[in-house]
């Protein structure tokens, strides 16, 4: 459910009924069925500032680690099929000022490319309509903070401002 006005994800979702998960948390294993075609989940981009997770358990662990370290966190709901997500990955998140700011927080990418049942349930629980959505947590937060979220495509200045609001030092 990409929030980009021109995105065709809504029509694409009708074909996702064939997606099959492999575990109790409904995390697909290394290969998942999507429209009858096997696809592999690529490893996280080594140049990325984000820790990549795909399950509720992974997100819970990453947020707990951030709290334990006393760090604010940002969770980026991302999907490879989301046009705005891909554009932001190559522009906003690649900006040196953003990369420096993200190094001061726990930056977590929740990858919903597979869009399995477990991911859909978590998105509903967190009231995430679809990617791109960014959720921001202070270092002591235990739940999503609805007043600290960005939905849709954003620019560098908007992200830096949001990171400052959760206590991330965004100075060079």
C-alpha positions in Angstrom: 0.0 0.0 0.0 2.5 2.6 -1.1 1.2 6.0 -0.2 2.6 7.5 -3.4 -0.4 8.8 -5.5 0.8 7.1 -8.7 1.8 3.8 -7.1 0.0 0.7 -8.4 0.5 -1.3 -5.2 -3.2 -1.5 -4.5 -3.9 -3.5 -7.6 -0.7 -5.6 -7.0 -1.9 -6.8 -3.6 -4.7 -8.8 -5.1 -2.0 -11.2 -6.4 -0.3 -11.7 -3.0 -2.5 -14.5 -1.8 0.1 -17.0 -2.9 2.7 -15.7 -0.5 3.6 -18.4 2.0 5.5 -17.9 5.3 7.6 -20.6 6.9 7.8 -19.8 10.6 5.6 -19.1 13.6 6.2 -15.4 13.2 5.3 -15.8 9.6 8.7 -14.7 8.5 9.5 -16.1 5.0 12.6 -18.2 4.9 15.4 -17.2 2.4 13.1 -18.0 -0.4 9.4 -17.1 -0.6 6.6 -17.7 -3.0 5.3 -14.6 -4.7 3.0 -15.0 -7.6 4.4 -18.5 -8.2 8.0 -17.2 -8.6 10.7 -17.9 -6.0 12.5 -14.8 -4.9 15.4 -14.5 -2.5 15.6 -11.9 0.2 18.8 -10.0 -0.6 21.2 -9.3 2.3 21.1 -5.9 3.8 22.9 -3.2 1.9 26.3 -2.8 3.6 26.4 0.9 2.8 23.0 1.5 4.5 22.7 3.2 7.8 19.8 0.9 8.7 19.6 -2.5 10.5 17.2 -4.5 8.3 14.4 -6.5 10.0 11.4 -8.3 8.5 9.4 -9.6 11.6 7.8 -8.2 14.7 10.3 -10.2 16.8 13.2 -8.6 14.9 11.7 -5.1 15.4 11.1 -5.8 19.1 14.7 -6.9 19.5 16.1 -3.9 17.7 14.0 -1.4 19.7 14.9 -3.1 23.0 18.6 -2.9 22.0 18.1 0.8 21.3 16.4 1.4 24.7 19.1 -0.5 26.5 21.8 1.6 24.8 19.9 4.8 25.6 19.5 5.7 21.9 16.5 7.2 20.1 15.3 5.1 17.2 13.8 5.6 13.8 11.9 2.7 12.0 11.6 3.0 8.2 8.8 0.9 6.7 10.3 0.1 3.3 9.5 -2.1 0.4 11.5 -2.7 -2.8 8.3 -2.3 -4.9 7.6 1.1 -3.4 8.8 3.8 -5.8 9.1 6.5 -3.2 11.0 4.2 -0.9 13.6 3.4 -3.6 13.9 7.1 -4.5 14.4 8.1 -0.9 17.0 5.4 -0.4 19.1 6.8 -3.2 18.5 10.5 -2.3 17.4 11.3 1.2 19.1 8.4 3.0 22.2 8.7 0.9 22.7 12.4 1.9 25.9 12.8 4.1 24.0 14.9 6.6 21.3 12.3 7.0 23.9 9.5 7.2 25.7 11.3 10.0 22.4 12.0 11.9 21.3 8.3 11.5 24.6 7.1 12.9 23.5 8.8 16.2 20.3 6.8 16.5 19.2 3.2 16.1 18.1 3.2 12.4 15.9 0.2 11.7 14.5 -0.7 8.3 11.4 -2.8 8.5 11.4 -4.4 5.1 7.8 -5.3 4.0 8.7 -6.3 0.4 7.3 -9.8 1.1 4.1 -8.2 2.6 3.3 -11.4 4.5 0.6 -11.8 7.1 2.8 -11.2 10.1 4.0 -7.9 8.5 0.5 -6.9 7.7 -0.6 -7.5 11.3 2.2 -5.5 12.7 1.5 -2.6 10.3 -2.2 -2.7 11.5 -1.1 -2.7 15.1 1.2 0.3 14.6 -1.4 2.0 12.3 1.0 2.1 9.4 -0.9 2.4 6.2 2.0 1.4 4.0 5.5 2.4 3.0 7.1 4.8 3.1 6.4 5.5 6.7 8.9 6.5 9.4 8.2 6.0 13.1 10.3 7.9 15.6 11.1 6.7 19.2 12.8 8.5 22.0 15.4 6.5 23.9 12.9 5.5 26.6 9.8 4.9 24.5 8.2 1.5 24.6 5.4 2.1 22.1 5.0 3.8 18.8 4.6 7.6 19.2 1.9 8.6 16.8 2.9 12.3 17.0 6.3 11.3 15.7 5.8 9.7 12.3 6.2 10.7 8.8 4.1 9.2 6.0 4.9 9.4 2.3 7.9 10.8 0.5 10.0 13.2 2.5 13.0 15.4 1.8 16.3 15.7 3.7 15.3 18.8 5.8 12.1 17.1 6.9 14.0 14.0 8.1 16.7 16.0 9.9 14.0 18.0 11.7 12.2 14.9 12.8 15.5 13.3 14.0 16.2 16.5 16.1 12.8 16.2 17.7 13.6 12.8 19.2 17.0 14.0 20.5 19.3 13.1 17.7 22.2 15.6 17.4 22.1 16.4 13.7 24.9 19.0 13.7 27.8 18.2 11.4 
